Amino acid sequence: MDWSFKRPAKFIVEYHTIENKIKNRFPETKTTVLLCKDVNGEKMWIILKESPWVIPYISIGCDVDMKFEEADLFKVFSQFHNTFKHVYDSGSSVKGHGNIIKLYEEWHRQAFPHSKIVRYPNYFYYSTDEQKQGLLEVDIKLPEGYRFSEVDFQSNDIEIICNSWVHARNGDMGMFRAKLLHMPYSLVRDQNDYPVAYEFLDMSSLFNHHYVHPEHRGKGLGNIVERDLAKKSIKIGITPSKTVLISNKNVIEASNRSPYWTRWDDNGEPLVYLYLATAKML
């Protein structure tokens, strides 16, 4: 794939999701890629990811400035629903920049007036080419008493990692196992061989579950695993990218200060990247 990113964050999620499908990085997950074009040739991607463990994930990507006729756009969403009705039987997770997801949310409320929708507004960060080069050159040193390690799939590592995930739901154990089995990750153990800091990638190659156990914070382990994961990602052609909840002020401020992250802005203002969790109400 040779995609030209005039605006680097524009289709980065869709790009890496499709790349992961082509390279079969998540063989347990079925990925369906749909491309819509308007009369002016403007593109919108709708990508559906279905796994045996968790609810379906939908990604919607288009240019931030793309203008839609609401009626035409709602017809697209309705056609998607008619084609994949099973996705709406229980619930799904939908993500994309706020401009398009707000329209999807309005369509969903009209189509399913008794459904429940929970919004998770984020900022989106990615590494530019210059920042990627800087990450490749950075020297990473662990404090005394800690070491990088691999996940031990025969131990309780997956359970420890999953239990520290604040958003954990039924099925996440299997999903976490697949992410750690197929994609780059960074994991640090203490002198007792306990996994105390880690981060990995999700099915769209977004950085996922950046966590340091409370008793090991304040030692730089968070920056270390993030930069280690970034280096590993870059070396296999993945551009580091992540979303951060706007309510997570400390991480937002740290990401804004970091020499290795660029926030996705639109007209000089931070663009909201929105996750929706939808569920049927009986």
Contacts in CASP RR format, 6 or more apart in sequence:
PFRMAT RR
TARGET T0000
AUTHOR 0000-0000-0000
METHOD contacts of the structure
MODEL  1
MDWSFKRPAKFIVEYHTIENKIKNRFPETKTTVLLCKDVNGEKMWIILKE
SPWVIPYISIGCDVDMKFEEADLFKVFSQFHNTFKHVYDSGSSVKGHGNI
IKLYEEWHRQAFPHSKIVRYPNYFYYSTDEQKQGLLEVDIKLPEGYRFSE
VDFQSNDIEIICNSWVHARNGDMGMFRAKLLHMPYSLVRDQNDYPVAYEF
LDMSSLFNHHYVHPEHRGKGLGNIVERDLAKKSIKIGITPSKTVLISNKN
VIEASNRSPYWTRWDDNGEPLVYLYLATAKML
1 15 0 8 1.000
1 18 0 8 1.000
1 19 0 8 1.000
1 22 0 8 1.000
3 11 0 8 1.000
3 15 0 8 1.000
5 11 0 8 1.000
5 12 0 8 1.000
7 64 0 8 1.000
8 126 0 8 1.000
8 128 0 8 1.000
8 239 0 8 1.000
8 262 0 8 1.000
9 124 0 8 1.000
9 126 0 8 1.000
9 241 0 8 1.000
9 264 0 8 1.000
10 63 0 8 1.000
10 64 0 8 1.000
11 45 0 8 1.000
11 61 0 8 1.000
12 126 0 8 1.000
12 239 0 8 1.000
12 241 0 8 1.000
13 59 0 8 1.000
13 61 0 8 1.000
13 95 0 8 1.000
13 96 0 8 1.000
13 204 0 8 1.000
13 205 0 8 1.000
13 206 0 8 1.000
13 241 0 8 1.000
14 45 0 8 1.000
14 47 0 8 1.000
14 59 0 8 1.000
14 61 0 8 1.000
16 204 0 8 1.000
16 205 0 8 1.000
16 206 0 8 1.000
16 238 0 8 1.000
16 239 0 8 1.000
16 241 0 8 1.000
17 31 0 8 1.000
17 33 0 8 1.000
17 47 0 8 1.000
17 49 0 8 1.000
17 59 0 8 1.000
17 203 0 8 1.000
17 204 0 8 1.000
17 205 0 8 1.000
18 31 0 8 1.000
18 33 0 8 1.000
18 47 0 8 1.000
19 205 0 8 1.000
19 238 0 8 1.000
20 26 0 8 1.000
20 31 0 8 1.000
20 203 0 8 1.000
20 204 0 8 1.000
20 205 0 8 1.000
21 31 0 8 1.000
21 33 0 8 1.000
25 182 0 8 1.000
25 183 0 8 1.000
26 49 0 8 1.000
26 51 0 8 1.000
26 178 0 8 1.000
26 182 0 8 1.000
26 203 0 8 1.000
27 182 0 8 1.000
28 51 0 8 1.000
28 52 0 8 1.000
28 178 0 8 1.000
29 49 0 8 1.000
29 50 0 8 1.000
29 51 0 8 1.000
29 178 0 8 1.000
29 203 0 8 1.000
30 49 0 8 1.000
30 50 0 8 1.000
30 51 0 8 1.000
31 47 0 8 1.000
31 48 0 8 1.000
31 49 0 8 1.000
31 50 0 8 1.000
31 203 0 8 1.000
32 47 0 8 1.000
32 48 0 8 1.000
32 49 0 8 1.000
32 50 0 8 1.000
32 84 0 8 1.000
33 45 0 8 1.000
33 47 0 8 1.000
34 45 0 8 1.000
34 46 0 8 1.000
34 47 0 8 1.000
34 48 0 8 1.000
34 80 0 8 1.000
35 43 0 8 1.000
35 44 0 8 1.000
35 45 0 8 1.000
36 43 0 8 1.000
36 44 0 8 1.000
36 45 0 8 1.000
36 46 0 8 1.000
36 76 0 8 1.000
37 43 0 8 1.000
37 44 0 8 1.000
38 44 0 8 1.000
38 66 0 8 1.000
38 68 0 8 1.000
38 72 0 8 1.000
42 62 0 8 1.000
42 63 0 8 1.000
42 66 0 8 1.000
43 62 0 8 1.000
43 63 0 8 1.000
44 60 0 8 1.000
44 61 0 8 1.000
44 62 0 8 1.000
44 66 0 8 1.000
44 76 0 8 1.000
44 100 0 8 1.000
45 59 0 8 1.000
45 60 0 8 1.000
45 61 0 8 1.000
45 62 0 8 1.000
46 58 0 8 1.000
46 59 0 8 1.000
46 60 0 8 1.000
46 61 0 8 1.000
46 76 0 8 1.000
46 80 0 8 1.000
47 58 0 8 1.000
47 59 0 8 1.000
47 60 0 8 1.000
48 56 0 8 1.000
48 57 0 8 1.000
48 58 0 8 1.000
48 84 0 8 1.000
48 87 0 8 1.000
49 56 0 8 1.000
49 57 0 8 1.000
49 58 0 8 1.000
49 59 0 8 1.000
49 203 0 8 1.000
50 56 0 8 1.000
50 57 0 8 1.000
50 87 0 8 1.000
51 175 0 8 1.000
51 178 0 8 1.000
51 203 0 8 1.000
53 171 0 8 1.000
53 172 0 8 1.000
53 173 0 8 1.000
53 174 0 8 1.000
53 175 0 8 1.000
53 178 0 8 1.000
54 169 0 8 1.000
54 170 0 8 1.000
54 171 0 8 1.000
54 172 0 8 1.000
54 175 0 8 1.000
55 90 0 8 1.000
55 91 0 8 1.000
55 92 0 8 1.000
55 93 0 8 1.000
56 84 0 8 1.000
56 87 0 8 1.000
56 91 0 8 1.000
56 92 0 8 1.000
56 93 0 8 1.000
57 92 0 8 1.000
57 93 0 8 1.000
57 94 0 8 1.000
57 95 0 8 1.000
57 203 0 8 1.000
58 87 0 8 1.000
58 92 0 8 1.000
58 93 0 8 1.000
58 94 0 8 1.000
58 95 0 8 1.000
59 94 0 8 1.000
59 95 0 8 1.000
59 96 0 8 1.000
59 204 0 8 1.000
60 94 0 8 1.000
60 95 0 8 1.000
60 96 0 8 1.000
60 100 0 8 1.000
60 101 0 8 1.000
60 104 0 8 1.000
61 96 0 8 1.000
61 97 0 8 1.000
61 100 0 8 1.000
62 100 0 8 1.000
64 97 0 8 1.000
64 99 0 8 1.000
64 266 0 8 1.000
64 271 0 8 1.000
66 99 0 8 1.000
66 100 0 8 1.000
68 103 0 8 1.000
70 103 0 8 1.000
73 103 0 8 1.000
73 107 0 8 1.000
74 107 0 8 1.000
74 110 0 8 1.000
77 104 0 8 1.000
77 107 0 8 1.000
77 108 0 8 1.000
77 111 0 8 1.000
78 107 0 8 1.000
78 111 0 8 1.000
81 87 0 8 1.000
81 88 0 8 1.000
81 111 0 8 1.000
88 112 0 8 1.000
88 278 0 8 1.000
88 280 0 8 1.000
89 280 0 8 1.000
90 279 0 8 1.000
90 280 0 8 1.000
91 277 0 8 1.000
91 278 0 8 1.000
91 279 0 8 1.000
91 280 0 8 1.000
92 278 0 8 1.000
93 275 0 8 1.000
93 276 0 8 1.000
93 277 0 8 1.000
93 278 0 8 1.000
94 101 0 8 1.000
94 104 0 8 1.000
94 275 0 8 1.000
94 276 0 8 1.000
94 278 0 8 1.000
95 101 0 8 1.000
95 243 0 8 1.000
95 273 0 8 1.000
95 274 0 8 1.000
95 275 0 8 1.000
95 276 0 8 1.000
96 273 0 8 1.000
96 274 0 8 1.000
96 275 0 8 1.000
97 124 0 8 1.000
97 264 0 8 1.000
97 271 0 8 1.000
97 272 0 8 1.000
97 273 0 8 1.000
97 274 0 8 1.000
98 271 0 8 1.000
98 272 0 8 1.000
98 273 0 8 1.000
98 274 0 8 1.000
101 274 0 8 1.000
101 276 0 8 1.000
102 274 0 8 1.000
104 276 0 8 1.000
105 117 0 8 1.000
105 119 0 8 1.000
105 276 0 8 1.000
108 115 0 8 1.000
108 117 0 8 1.000
108 276 0 8 1.000
108 278 0 8 1.000
109 115 0 8 1.000
109 117 0 8 1.000
112 278 0 8 1.000
112 280 0 8 1.000
114 280 0 8 1.000
114 281 0 8 1.000
115 278 0 8 1.000
115 279 0 8 1.000
115 280 0 8 1.000
115 281 0 8 1.000
116 278 0 8 1.000
116 279 0 8 1.000
116 280 0 8 1.000
116 281 0 8 1.000
117 276 0 8 1.000
117 277 0 8 1.000
117 278 0 8 1.000
118 276 0 8 1.000
118 277 0 8 1.000
118 278 0 8 1.000
119 274 0 8 1.000
119 275 0 8 1.000
119 276 0 8 1.000
120 245 0 8 1.000
120 274 0 8 1.000
120 275 0 8 1.000
120 276 0 8 1.000
120 277 0 8 1.000
121 245 0 8 1.000
121 246 0 8 1.000
121 272 0 8 1.000
121 273 0 8 1.000
121 274 0 8 1.000
121 275 0 8 1.000
122 243 0 8 1.000
122 244 0 8 1.000
122 245 0 8 1.000
122 246 0 8 1.000
122 272 0 8 1.000
122 273 0 8 1.000
122 274 0 8 1.000
122 275 0 8 1.000
123 243 0 8 1.000
123 244 0 8 1.000
123 246 0 8 1.000
123 252 0 8 1.000
123 255 0 8 1.000
123 263 0 8 1.000
123 264 0 8 1.000
123 270 0 8 1.000
123 271 0 8 1.000
123 272 0 8 1.000
123 273 0 8 1.000
124 241 0 8 1.000
124 242 0 8 1.000
124 243 0 8 1.000
124 263 0 8 1.000
124 264 0 8 1.000
124 271 0 8 1.000
124 273 0 8 1.000
125 241 0 8 1.000
125 242 0 8 1.000
125 243 0 8 1.000
125 244 0 8 1.000
125 255 0 8 1.000
125 261 0 8 1.000
125 262 0 8 1.000
125 263 0 8 1.000
125 264 0 8 1.000
126 239 0 8 1.000
126 240 0 8 1.000
126 241 0 8 1.000
126 242 0 8 1.000
126 261 0 8 1.000
126 262 0 8 1.000
126 264 0 8 1.000
127 135 0 8 1.000
127 230 0 8 1.000
127 234 0 8 1.000
127 239 0 8 1.000
127 240 0 8 1.000
127 241 0 8 1.000
127 260 0 8 1.000
127 261 0 8 1.000
127 262 0 8 1.000
128 262 0 8 1.000
131 259 0 8 1.000
131 260 0 8 1.000
131 261 0 8 1.000
131 262 0 8 1.000
132 230 0 8 1.000
132 234 0 8 1.000
132 239 0 8 1.000
132 240 0 8 1.000
134 259 0 8 1.000
134 260 0 8 1.000
135 227 0 8 1.000
135 230 0 8 1.000
135 231 0 8 1.000
135 234 0 8 1.000
135 240 0 8 1.000
135 260 0 8 1.000
136 231 0 8 1.000
136 234 0 8 1.000
136 235 0 8 1.000
138 227 0 8 1.000
138 231 0 8 1.000
138 260 0 8 1.000
140 224 0 8 1.000
140 227 0 8 1.000
140 228 0 8 1.000
140 231 0 8 1.000
142 148 0 8 1.000
142 188 0 8 1.000
142 221 0 8 1.000
142 224 0 8 1.000
143 219 0 8 1.000
143 220 0 8 1.000
143 221 0 8 1.000
145 190 0 8 1.000
145 191 0 8 1.000
146 188 0 8 1.000
146 189 0 8 1.000
146 190 0 8 1.000
146 191 0 8 1.000
146 196 0 8 1.000
146 197 0 8 1.000
146 219 0 8 1.000
146 221 0 8 1.000
147 188 0 8 1.000
147 189 0 8 1.000
148 186 0 8 1.000
148 187 0 8 1.000
148 188 0 8 1.000
148 189 0 8 1.000
148 228 0 8 1.000
149 187 0 8 1.000
149 188 0 8 1.000
149 189 0 8 1.000
149 193 0 8 1.000
149 195 0 8 1.000
150 187 0 8 1.000
151 157 0 8 1.000
151 158 0 8 1.000
151 161 0 8 1.000
151 180 0 8 1.000
151 185 0 8 1.000
151 187 0 8 1.000
151 195 0 8 1.000
153 177 0 8 1.000
153 180 0 8 1.000
153 181 0 8 1.000
157 187 0 8 1.000
157 195 0 8 1.000
158 173 0 8 1.000
158 174 0 8 1.000
158 176 0 8 1.000
158 177 0 8 1.000
158 180 0 8 1.000
159 173 0 8 1.000
160 194 0 8 1.000
160 195 0 8 1.000
161 176 0 8 1.000
161 180 0 8 1.000
161 195 0 8 1.000
161 198 0 8 1.000
161 209 0 8 1.000
161 211 0 8 1.000
162 168 0 8 1.000
162 172 0 8 1.000
162 173 0 8 1.000
162 176 0 8 1.000
164 209 0 8 1.000
164 211 0 8 1.000
164 213 0 8 1.000
165 172 0 8 1.000
165 176 0 8 1.000
165 209 0 8 1.000
165 211 0 8 1.000
176 200 0 8 1.000
176 209 0 8 1.000
179 185 0 8 1.000
179 200 0 8 1.000
179 201 0 8 1.000
179 202 0 8 1.000
179 203 0 8 1.000
179 208 0 8 1.000
180 200 0 8 1.000
183 200 0 8 1.000
183 201 0 8 1.000
183 205 0 8 1.000
184 200 0 8 1.000
184 201 0 8 1.000
184 229 0 8 1.000
184 232 0 8 1.000
184 233 0 8 1.000
184 236 0 8 1.000
184 238 0 8 1.000
185 198 0 8 1.000
185 199 0 8 1.000
185 200 0 8 1.000
185 201 0 8 1.000
185 229 0 8 1.000
185 232 0 8 1.000
186 197 0 8 1.000
186 198 0 8 1.000
186 199 0 8 1.000
186 200 0 8 1.000
186 224 0 8 1.000
186 225 0 8 1.000
186 226 0 8 1.000
186 228 0 8 1.000
186 229 0 8 1.000
186 232 0 8 1.000
187 195 0 8 1.000
187 197 0 8 1.000
187 198 0 8 1.000
187 225 0 8 1.000
188 195 0 8 1.000
188 196 0 8 1.000
188 197 0 8 1.000
188 198 0 8 1.000
188 221 0 8 1.000
188 224 0 8 1.000
188 225 0 8 1.000
189 195 0 8 1.000
189 196 0 8 1.000
190 196 0 8 1.000
190 216 0 8 1.000
196 212 0 8 1.000
196 213 0 8 1.000
196 215 0 8 1.000
196 216 0 8 1.000
196 221 0 8 1.000
197 211 0 8 1.000
197 212 0 8 1.000
197 213 0 8 1.000
197 216 0 8 1.000
197 221 0 8 1.000
197 222 0 8 1.000
197 224 0 8 1.000
197 225 0 8 1.000
198 209 0 8 1.000
198 211 0 8 1.000
198 225 0 8 1.000
199 207 0 8 1.000
199 208 0 8 1.000
199 209 0 8 1.000
199 210 0 8 1.000
199 211 0 8 1.000
199 222 0 8 1.000
199 225 0 8 1.000
199 226 0 8 1.000
199 229 0 8 1.000
200 207 0 8 1.000
200 208 0 8 1.000
200 209 0 8 1.000
200 229 0 8 1.000
201 207 0 8 1.000
201 208 0 8 1.000
201 229 0 8 1.000
201 233 0 8 1.000
201 238 0 8 1.000
202 208 0 8 1.000
205 233 0 8 1.000
205 238 0 8 1.000
205 239 0 8 1.000
205 241 0 8 1.000
206 241 0 8 1.000
206 242 0 8 1.000
206 243 0 8 1.000
207 226 0 8 1.000
207 229 0 8 1.000
207 240 0 8 1.000
207 241 0 8 1.000
207 242 0 8 1.000
210 222 0 8 1.000
210 225 0 8 1.000
210 226 0 8 1.000
210 242 0 8 1.000
210 251 0 8 1.000
212 218 0 8 1.000
212 221 0 8 1.000
212 222 0 8 1.000
212 225 0 8 1.000
227 260 0 8 1.000
229 240 0 8 1.000
230 240 0 8 1.000
230 260 0 8 1.000
233 239 0 8 1.000
233 240 0 8 1.000
234 240 0 8 1.000
240 260 0 8 1.000
240 261 0 8 1.000
242 255 0 8 1.000
242 261 0 8 1.000
243 273 0 8 1.000
243 275 0 8 1.000
244 251 0 8 1.000
244 252 0 8 1.000
244 255 0 8 1.000
245 251 0 8 1.000
246 252 0 8 1.000
246 272 0 8 1.000
255 261 0 8 1.000
255 263 0 8 1.000
256 263 0 8 1.000
263 270 0 8 1.000
264 270 0 8 1.000
264 271 0 8 1.000
264 273 0 8 1.000
265 271 0 8 1.000
END
